[in-house]
Amino acid sequence: MKGTGLSALFLSLLALPCLGQYKVTTVDFPGAPQTELIAVNNDGQYVGALIEADANQTNHAIFFDGKIFRQLDAHGVLGSTSSFALSLNVRGDIVGGYVDASNVGHGFLYNDGKVATLDFPGATSTFAFGINDLRQIIGIYNDSLGAQHAFLLENGDFKNIDLPGGVTTPFSINDRSEIVGEFVDVPNTTGHGYLERKDGKITKFDAPAAPPNSTFFISVNNFNLIVGAYTANNATQNFVLSHGRLRNFDLPPSFRASGVSAQTVNDFGEIVGFYDDPEGVQHGFIAIPSRDHE
């Protein structure tokens, strides 16, 4: 996305609204027992997964095109019994993952009813986590020994993008080719948030109030607004980070949420994710910055 100086200034004003400056709306896939929203683009379209009420709590990828919700499987275009949509751009591209009849995980790229399977060469499983408007795709794959690795797919070519010294999970890529995610250098921990710029410069981050090795980044927009979280006292705290300034992100108390997972922020500061209600049922949400307080 190309922005003028005025648009950058406007978005910087929206970058760190306080809790009262968000209008939060619950979003449920019609008829689904549970819903997770995972990503939103600049056109207000979003993707995620519905969760069935079966013993395995099976996921099915879903897509809201701005007018109606659609299920991409089962009996849909993916032809899978288990899938999840994790990212979308403004060009109609959706990426995510599905599990085939042999219980093997694959990434997918969906556009206008057409599906391409994404498999890192030689991998035993692949999942696509993010796509930008340049159609650069990021995700993870497992090698023949079961070890996890990060990848970038660009112009049909796969590239390993592991950071040295640990396990890398890239969650989001913006139109500047900047990647954020989670880097774990101490086994069995959450690790650190990281930002990798196009020139290869890497910045690692730990939330100031977080215990060691408990922070991750999950989304970055084109104006350097990052959504992340950290774990403390067996609870997860979401946050938004802009130019070194961090503020916690929570849903209003009226939601009575027992757990909140913020997932993606777009260029208008809109955040989607999901939460658990007091009965333990998951719902999607969209939080839209309000200018009522200006």
C-alpha positions in Angstrom: 0.0 0.0 0.0 1.3 3.4 -0.9 0.7 6.2 1.6 1.1 10.0 1.6 2.5 11.9 4.6 -1.0 12.9 5.6 -2.2 9.3 5.6 0.8 8.2 7.6 0.0 11.0 10.1 -3.6 10.0 10.3 -2.8 6.4 10.9 -0.3 7.2 13.5 -3.1 8.9 15.4 -5.0 5.7 15.3 -2.1 3.5 16.1 -2.4 3.3 19.9 -6.0 4.0 20.9 -6.9 3.3 24.5 -9.5 0.6 25.3 -12.4 3.0 25.2 -11.5 4.1 21.6 -12.3 0.7 20.0 -15.7 -0.3 18.9 -15.7 -4.1 19.3 -18.2 -6.4 17.6 -18.6 -10.1 18.0 -18.5 -12.0 14.7 -19.8 -15.6 14.5 -20.0 -17.8 11.4 -23.8 -18.5 10.9 -24.7 -21.7 12.5 -21.2 -22.6 13.7 -20.7 -23.8 17.3 -17.5 -21.7 17.5 -15.7 -19.1 15.3 -12.1 -17.8 15.1 -11.2 -14.7 13.1 -7.6 -14.7 12.1 -6.9 -12.0 9.5 -8.4 -8.8 8.1 -7.4 -6.8 5.0 -7.7 -3.2 4.1 -11.1 -3.8 2.4 -12.7 -5.1 5.6 -12.7 -8.7 4.4 -11.6 -11.3 6.9 -10.8 -15.0 7.1 -10.5 -17.6 9.8 -12.1 -20.9 10.8 -15.3 -22.3 12.2 -15.0 -25.1 14.8 -17.3 -28.0 14.7 -18.9 -29.5 17.8 -17.4 -33.0 17.1 -15.0 -34.8 19.4 -12.0 -33.5 17.5 -13.3 -29.9 17.2 -12.6 -29.9 13.5 -11.7 -26.6 11.8 -13.0 -25.4 8.5 -11.7 -22.4 6.6 -14.1 -19.5 6.3 -14.1 -16.2 4.3 -16.1 -13.0 4.6 -16.0 -11.1 1.3 -17.6 -8.0 2.7 -21.2 -9.2 2.1 -21.5 -12.8 3.1 -19.6 -15.6 4.9 -18.5 -18.6 2.9 -17.1 -21.9 4.0 -14.1 -23.1 1.9 -14.6 -26.7 3.1 -15.9 -29.3 3.8 -17.8 -29.8 0.5 -16.1 -26.6 -0.6 -13.3 -25.6 -2.8 -10.5 -27.0 -0.7 -11.8 -30.6 -0.7 -10.6 -31.2 2.8 -12.3 -32.2 6.0 -10.0 -30.0 8.1 -8.6 -26.6 7.2 -8.0 -23.0 8.4 -7.6 -19.7 6.5 -4.8 -17.5 8.1 -4.2 -14.5 5.8 -5.6 -12.6 2.9 -4.6 -9.6 0.7 -6.7 -7.1 -1.3 -6.1 -9.0 -4.6 -8.4 -11.9 -3.6 -5.7 -14.2 -2.4 -6.2 -16.3 0.7 -3.6 -18.6 2.3 -3.7 -21.1 5.1 -3.5 -24.8 5.6 -5.4 -28.1 5.3 -5.0 -31.7 6.3 -5.5 -34.4 3.7 -6.9 -37.9 4.0 -3.5 -39.2 5.0 -3.3 -36.7 7.8 -0.6 -34.7 6.1 -0.6 -30.9 6.4 -0.3 -28.7 3.3 -0.4 -25.0 2.6 -2.8 -23.5 0.2 -3.4 -20.4 -2.0 -7.0 -19.7 -2.9 -8.2 -17.1 -5.4 -11.7 -16.9 -7.0 -12.5 -20.6 -6.6 -9.1 -21.8 -7.7 -6.8 -23.6 -5.2 -3.0 -24.2 -5.4 -1.4 -26.6 -2.9 1.8 -25.2 -1.4 4.4 -27.8 -0.3 8.0 -26.8 0.5 10.3 -29.2 -1.5 11.1 -32.3 0.5 9.0 -31.3 3.5 6.8 -33.7 5.4 4.2 -30.9 6.1 3.7 -27.2 5.1 1.5 -24.4 6.3 1.1 -20.9 4.9 0.7 -18.2 7.6 0.9 -14.9 5.7 0.5 -13.2 2.4 1.0 -9.5 1.4 -0.3 -7.5 -1.6 2.9 -8.4 -3.5 1.9 -12.1 -3.2 4.9 -12.9 -1.0 3.9 -15.9 1.2 5.4 -16.9 4.5 4.9 -20.0 6.6 6.5 -23.0 8.2 7.5 -26.5 7.1 8.8 -29.7 8.8 11.8 -31.5 7.4 12.2 -35.3 7.3 13.5 -35.3 10.9 10.4 -33.4 12.1 12.2 -30.1 12.7 10.3 -26.9 12.0 11.6 -24.3 9.6 10.4 -21.0 8.2 10.0 -20.2 4.5 9.3 -17.4 2.1 7.6 -18.2 -1.2 8.1 -15.5 -3.9 7.5 -15.8 -7.7 7.2 -19.6 -7.4 10.5 -20.1 -5.5 10.7 -21.3 -1.9 13.4 -20.0 0.4 14.3 -21.0 3.9 14.2 -17.9 6.2 15.2 -19.4 9.6 16.9 -17.0 12.0 20.2 -18.5 13.4 20.2 -20.1 16.8 16.7 -21.1 17.3 13.2 -22.0 15.9 11.6 -19.3 13.8 7.8 -18.9 13.2 7.0 -16.1 10.8 3.3 -15.0 11.2 2.9 -11.8 9.1 4.5 -10.0 6.2 3.6 -6.5 5.1 4.0 -4.8 1.7 7.5 -3.6 2.7 8.5 -7.2 2.9 8.9 -6.9 6.7 8.2 -10.0 8.6 7.2 -10.5 12.2 6.8 -13.6 14.3 8.2 -15.7 17.1 11.8 -16.7 17.7 12.5 -19.4 20.3 16.1 -19.9 21.4 15.3 -21.6 24.8 13.4 -24.8 24.2 9.9 -25.2 25.6 9.3 -21.4 25.9 7.3 -18.9 24.0 10.4 -17.0 23.0 10.7 -13.5 21.6 9.0 -11.3 19.2 11.1 -10.5 16.1 10.9 -8.0 13.2 13.0 -8.8 10.1 13.3 -6.0 7.6 13.8 -6.3 3.8 17.5 -5.7 4.1 17.8 -8.6 6.6 18.2 -6.5 9.7 16.6 -8.3 12.7 15.2 -6.7 15.8 14.1 -9.0 18.7 11.7 -7.8 21.3 10.6 -8.7 24.8 7.6 -6.9 26.4 8.8 -4.8 29.4 6.3 -6.4 31.8 6.8 -9.9 30.5 8.8 -12.7 32.1 11.9 -13.9 30.1 11.2 -15.8 26.9 7.4 -15.2 26.8 6.8 -12.7 24.0 5.8 -13.0 20.4 4.7 -10.8 17.5 1.8 -11.9 15.3 0.9 -9.1 12.9 2.5 -6.0 11.3 0.8 -3.5 9.0 2.4 -1.1 6.5 2.7 1.7 9.1 4.9 -0.3 11.6 2.0 -1.1 13.9 2.6 -4.5 15.5 0.3 -6.7 17.4 1.8 -9.2 19.8 1.3 -10.9 23.1 3.2 -12.2 26.1 2.4 -14.8 28.8 2.6 -14.2 32.5 1.0 -16.0 35.4 -0.6 -18.6 33.0 -2.4 -15.8 31.2 -1.9 -14.1 27.8 -1.7 -10.3 27.5 -2.2 -8.9 24.0 -0.5 -5.6 23.1 -0.1 -3.1 20.2 3.4 -1.7 19.6 4.2 1.4 17.5 7.6 3.1 17.2 8.7 1.7 20.6 5.5 2.5 22.5 3.5 -0.4 23.8 0.0 -0.5 25.2 -2.1 -3.5 26.3 -5.0 -4.5 24.2 -8.1 -6.1 25.8 -11.8 -6.4 25.1 -14.2 -4.3 27.1 -15.3 -5.8 30.4 -18.8 -6.2 29.1 -17.6 -9.1 26.9 -16.7 -11.1 30.1 -13.9 -12.8 28.0 -11.9 -15.5 29.8 -9.3 -15.4 27.1 -8.5 -13.1 24.2 -6.3 -13.7 21.2 -5.6 -10.7 18.9 -4.5 -11.9 15.5 -4.2 -9.3 12.8 -4.1 -5.5 12.4 -4.7 -3.8 9.0 -3.6 -0.3 7.9 -6.6 1.3 9.5 -5.8 0.0 12.9 -8.6 -2.5 12.8 -7.8 -5.7 14.8 -9.5 -9.1 14.5 -9.1 -12.2 16.7 -11.2 -14.4 18.9 -12.2 -14.8 22.5 -13.7 -17.3 25.0 -17.0 -16.4 26.6 -17.8 -17.4 30.2 -19.1 -20.7 29.0 -15.9 -21.4 27.1 -17.3 -20.9 23.7 -15.1 -19.1 21.1 -16.2 -16.1 19.1 -14.5 -14.0 16.6 -14.3 -10.2 17.0 -13.4 -7.1 15.1 -12.1 -4.0 17.0 -12.4 -0.8 15.0 -10.7 2.3 16.3 -13.2 5.1 17.1 -12.5 8.8 16.6 -15.3 9.8 18.9 -12.8 10.9 21.6 -10.9 13.3 19.4 
